[in-house]
Amino acid sequence: MSGAYAAVLPIFGGHFIEPEGCVAEEPSLDDQICYLRWRYPEMIECLDDRLKRQQDFVERILKDYGWTAEALKKIHPDEAEAVLEEEILLLCYHILRDIEYVDNLR
């Protein structure tokens, strides 16, 4: 077992005894995601389903306001509040950025 997984398992309640001479290191986010995908694949599927539902919901809202997701994503974060006067559009903007962030973690 690699040192990365040895460090991750105790976080999730694993019962791994550290071999002598090995030092557990702080697991990276990639290590944690990899472990979760392996150990709890249904969590990843649930997350994917939730992100897809949020994306669909946001796109329906944006259609009512005459926006597209692509146009909203082009707005710079510093300009978002000034450009998007409606709170619902600002919320949609942040949801789309969160979805993009999670997708980039993969």
C-alpha positions in Angstrom: 0.0 0.0 0.0 1.4 3.4 -1.0 2.1 6.0 1.6 -0.6 8.2 0.2 -3.3 5.6 0.8 -1.9 4.8 4.2 -2.5 8.4 5.1 -6.0 8.5 3.6 -7.4 5.4 5.3 -7.3 6.8 8.8 -9.3 9.8 7.7 -12.2 7.5 6.6 -12.0 5.1 9.5 -9.7 2.5 7.9 -7.7 0.2 10.1 -4.2 0.4 8.7 -1.2 -0.1 11.0 1.7 2.0 9.7 4.7 -0.3 9.0 7.9 0.6 10.9 10.0 3.2 9.3 7.1 4.6 7.2 5.9 8.1 7.8 2.4 8.9 6.8 2.1 12.1 4.7 -0.8 14.4 4.3 -3.0 13.0 1.5 -3.5 15.3 -1.5 -7.0 16.1 -2.8 -6.3 13.8 -5.7 -5.4 10.9 -3.4 -8.6 11.5 -1.4 -10.8 11.6 -4.6 -9.1 8.5 -6.0 -9.7 6.6 -2.7 -13.3 7.7 -2.6 -13.9 6.6 -6.2 -12.4 3.2 -5.4 -14.1 2.7 -2.0 -17.4 4.5 -2.6 -18.2 4.7 -6.3 -21.9 5.5 -5.5 -20.8 8.8 -3.9 -19.2 9.9 -7.2 -22.2 8.8 -9.2 -24.5 10.7 -6.8 -22.3 13.8 -7.2 -22.3 13.5 -10.9 -26.1 13.2 -10.9 -26.5 16.3 -8.7 -24.2 18.4 -10.8 -26.1 17.3 -14.0 -29.4 18.3 -12.4 -28.0 21.7 -11.2 -26.6 22.3 -14.7 -30.0 21.6 -16.3 -31.8 23.7 -13.8 -29.5 26.7 -14.3 -29.8 26.4 -18.1 -33.6 26.6 -17.8 -33.4 29.7 -15.6 -30.9 31.3 -18.0 -33.1 30.6 -21.0 -35.9 32.6 -19.3 -33.5 35.6 -18.8 -32.1 35.4 -22.3 -28.6 34.2 -21.2 -26.6 31.1 -22.1 -24.3 29.2 -19.8 -21.4 29.9 -22.2 -22.0 33.6 -22.1 -22.2 33.6 -18.3 -19.0 31.6 -18.0 -17.1 34.3 -20.0 -17.8 36.9 -17.4 -14.7 37.6 -15.2 -15.3 37.0 -11.5 -14.4 40.5 -10.6 -17.1 41.9 -13.0 -19.9 39.4 -12.1 -21.7 41.5 -9.5 -21.6 44.6 -11.7 -22.8 42.9 -14.9 -25.4 40.6 -13.3 -27.9 42.8 -11.7 -30.4 40.1 -10.9 -29.6 38.0 -7.9 -30.8 34.8 -9.6 -28.3 35.3 -12.4 -25.5 35.9 -9.9 -26.5 32.6 -8.2 -26.5 30.8 -11.5 -23.1 32.2 -12.3 -21.7 30.9 -9.0 -23.3 27.5 -9.5 -21.8 27.2 -13.0 -18.3 28.2 -11.6 -18.7 25.5 -8.9 -19.6 22.9 -11.4 -16.6 23.8 -13.5 -14.3 23.7 -10.5 -15.5 20.2 -9.6 -15.1 19.0 -13.2 -11.5 20.4 -13.2 -10.7 18.3 -10.1 -11.2 15.1 -12.1 
